[in-house]
């Protein structure tokens, strides 16, 4: 192989690797926190904690001043309750908050009915206990779920009280 071809190949690989490394170095954490405005915090907490099985990690307040200065709100205060799949520093945050009003759009029947965040996916160790908790809360299962994905995993689709679709994936037991 020609020396110039080897040099060129090496330079291309080095260049590609530098962009890959650069892209990965832009973030101080590998986690994403999602803020979700809900119509009724207590109802949503019941769904996510007692139905799905998430845990309350902590909560904090956004006061009028910070809401306005940060651009998060026009000065409306709120309390944020942070849920996680497990209470560990390595777990993503599902942050629930309410401003005490109903949604201004209709509840979607399918993910294509609206834009923006439509669904989340939660992988579980066993679907059976989650399904039992959801049935006890009279949560409607969508489609023909649960349905098998492969020999080990099944798929369940539900909606939270405000209409966010929640995919649950895992073995039945």
C-alpha positions in Angstrom: 0.0 0.0 0.0 1.2 3.5 -0.9 2.6 5.5 2.1 0.5 8.6 1.2 -2.7 6.5 1.2 -1.7 5.2 4.7 -1.0 8.7 5.9 -4.3 10.0 4.5 -6.2 7.1 6.1 -4.6 7.8 9.4 -5.5 11.5 9.2 -9.1 10.7 8.3 -9.4 8.3 11.2 -7.8 10.8 13.6 -10.1 13.6 12.3 -13.2 11.5 12.8 -12.1 10.4 16.3 -11.5 14.0 17.3 -15.1 15.0 16.5 -16.4 11.9 18.3 -14.4 12.7 21.4 -15.4 16.4 21.1 -19.1 15.6 20.9 -18.9 13.4 24.0 -17.0 16.0 26.0 -19.7 18.7 25.7 -21.7 17.3 28.7 -20.9 17.2 32.4 -23.4 14.4 32.9 -24.7 11.4 30.9 -28.2 11.9 32.3 -31.3 13.8 31.0 -33.9 15.3 33.3 -37.4 15.7 31.9 -39.7 18.4 33.3 -43.4 17.5 32.9 -46.2 20.0 33.6 -49.2 18.0 34.8 -52.8 19.1 35.6 -52.9 17.3 39.0 -49.6 16.5 40.8 -51.2 14.1 43.3 -52.9 12.1 40.6 -49.7 11.9 38.5 -47.6 11.0 41.6 -50.1 8.1 42.3 -49.8 6.9 38.7 -46.0 7.0 38.6 -45.1 6.0 42.1 -47.9 3.6 43.0 -48.6 2.3 39.5 -45.4 2.4 37.5 -43.2 2.0 40.6 -41.0 5.1 40.4 -39.6 6.5 43.7 -39.6 10.1 44.9 -36.1 11.3 45.0 -36.5 14.9 46.2 -38.5 18.1 45.6 -37.7 21.8 45.2 -39.6 25.1 44.8 -39.4 27.5 41.9 -40.3 30.9 43.4 -41.8 33.8 41.6 -38.5 35.7 41.2 -36.6 32.7 39.8 -39.4 31.7 37.5 -39.4 35.1 36.0 -35.7 35.8 35.8 -34.9 32.3 34.4 -37.7 32.5 31.8 -39.3 29.3 33.0 -42.6 31.1 33.9 -44.1 34.6 33.9 -43.5 34.6 37.7 -45.8 31.7 38.5 -44.3 29.7 41.4 -44.4 25.9 41.5 -43.0 22.9 43.4 -41.2 20.3 41.5 -41.2 16.7 42.6 -38.4 14.6 41.2 -39.0 10.9 40.5 -36.5 8.3 39.4 -36.6 4.6 38.5 -34.3 4.1 41.5 -32.9 6.7 43.9 -29.4 6.8 42.7 -27.2 9.5 41.2 -27.0 7.5 38.0 -30.8 7.6 37.4 -32.6 10.0 35.1 -35.0 12.5 36.6 -38.7 12.7 35.8 -39.7 16.1 37.2 -43.4 16.7 37.9 -44.9 20.1 38.5 -48.3 21.7 38.2 -49.6 25.2 37.8 -53.1 24.1 38.7 -54.7 24.1 35.3 -56.0 21.6 32.8 -54.2 21.0 29.4 -55.3 23.3 26.6 -55.2 20.5 24.0 -57.1 17.3 23.8 -55.7 14.0 25.0 -54.0 12.0 22.2 -55.3 8.6 21.2 -52.1 7.8 19.3 -48.5 9.1 19.3 -49.0 10.8 15.9 -51.9 13.0 17.2 -49.7 15.8 18.5 -46.1 17.1 18.4 -43.6 17.3 21.1 -42.8 14.6 23.6 -45.4 11.9 23.2 -44.0 8.9 25.0 -41.4 7.5 27.4 -40.0 4.0 27.5 -39.4 2.2 30.8 -37.6 -1.1 30.9 -38.7 -3.3 33.8 -37.4 -6.5 35.4 -40.9 -8.0 35.5 -44.1 -6.7 33.9 -46.5 -8.8 35.9 -46.4 -6.7 39.1 -46.6 -3.4 37.1 -49.6 -4.8 35.2 -51.3 -5.8 38.4 -50.8 -2.4 40.0 -52.1 -0.7 36.8 -55.2 -2.9 36.7 -55.9 -2.2 40.4 -55.8 1.6 39.4 -58.1 0.9 36.5 -55.5 2.2 34.0 -56.5 1.3 30.4 -54.1 -0.8 28.5 -53.8 0.4 24.9 -53.8 -1.6 21.7 -53.7 -5.4 22.4 -51.1 -5.0 25.0 -49.3 -6.8 26.6 -47.8 -8.2 23.4 -44.7 -10.3 23.0 -41.6 -8.7 21.4 -39.4 -11.8 21.5 -39.0 -14.9 23.7 -38.2 -12.9 26.8 -39.7 -9.4 26.5 -43.3 -8.1 26.3 -44.6 -4.6 25.5 -47.3 -2.8 27.4 -48.7 0.7 26.5 -50.6 2.9 28.9 -51.2 6.7 29.3 -50.5 8.8 32.3 -53.4 11.0 33.7 -52.4 13.8 31.3 -52.0 11.6 28.2 -48.3 11.0 28.0 -47.8 7.5 26.6 -45.8 5.1 28.7 -44.2 2.1 27.1 -43.3 -0.7 29.5 -40.9 -3.3 28.2 -39.6 -6.4 30.0 -40.2 -10.1 30.7 -43.6 -11.0 32.2 -42.0 -12.4 35.4 
